[in-house]
Amino acid sequence: MSGTDTLFQAVKLDKLELKNRIVMAPMTRTMSPGNVPNDLNVEYYRRRAEGGVGLIVTEGTFVGHVAASGYPNVPAFFGEDALAGWKRVVNAVHDAGGKIAPQLWHVGAVRRPGVMPGGDTPGHSPSGMAFPGKVTGHAMTQQDIDDVVAAFAQAAKDAKDIGFDAIELHGAHGYLIDQFFWDGTNQREDAYGGDLEARSRFAIEILQAVRAAVGEDFPIIFRFSQWKQQNYAARLCETPEELGAFVNRLSDAGVDIFHCSSRRFWEPEFEGSDLNLAGWTRKLTGKPAITVGSVGLNADFLPEDGTANFKAAEPASIDNLLERTEREEFDLVAVGRALIANPDWANQVQAGKLADLAAYEKDMLKKLY
Ligand code: FNR
């Protein structure tokens, strides 16, 4: 292999075949008025598939639970109109030779009353906390937990029925599933709280219900992160042993592919090895892993001061990425902002035209192109 060939090899995973290793990272765009994917959304995803992306993971799309949505104009993943809109997205991506998975999302305590749909419903979360120690919403009852588990399973089944190639569960960044994982926001004293094994019970119930709904052969991708939007320095696992126990429980419950969210893919996860989070997860589970975080860019997507203004970033070398890919540290590589700036990023990189790539600027988020 030479140059970028290794990125553009076809990959055959257990349940998913892809034309290359490039994944579009899930990115919320809030451009679906009425929570229904429209023509602009269809063309936006079609452009990335035409631009050479092997697997698109859609923006977070919220499941059918009254408190699942957290921001205006995010596409829903339930109801006839939204699912019909998603079917058009799927068809467009398939027509362009790509594959696609919806990122199924529940925002948990990040929700504020008033966001539609959901009206006055407060945020639902393990202990009513979006931030450690601050109760601002509703602590979920067993009935709430059962309802949310069922909503994820229904969404997964709908995804399969309308032709998606896989689903991704959003278990990262301090949203609902991660609010259960994180001891900062999970202070429950029942079977869903306690050590990390108990705090994983909610995710495991979702995985088992989703698996039962989609059958054995349909790929389930699980996204998780150490960092939280509430605290970039937060960690669920301090050692490879802790990470191994955590990811293997999820793996046993049905995960086929791990999407390991970090802000800078080149950072070692633990001292004494330069493996990143995806590298460790792959090594510890034997399952395929997706890496992500500032691929092809010189700055990460969240500023240190915590203001989510998604600062600008210039194109940067991908040599380190290529070396790690060749070493098989991970299987797939997710690209976020560089694909907002360059819908044809994959084709350009494959053609060796790195010098022609556009920088990412946060104003690019104002329109869907
Ligand atoms: C994101 N990210 C994100 N992550 C996620 O799991 N679900 C989501 O809906 C979103 N939404 C979102 C919107 C925008 C505008 C940005 C920039 C990012 C995080 C994203 O998937 C990715 O992990 C980061 O952007 C890091 O990758 P890049 O941009 O450095 O390649």
Residues whose N, C-alpha, C, O or C-beta is under 5 A from the ligand:
A	BS01	FNR	A25 P26 M27 T28 E59 G60 S262 R263 V292 G293 S294 V295 F301 F310 A334 V335 G336 R337 A338
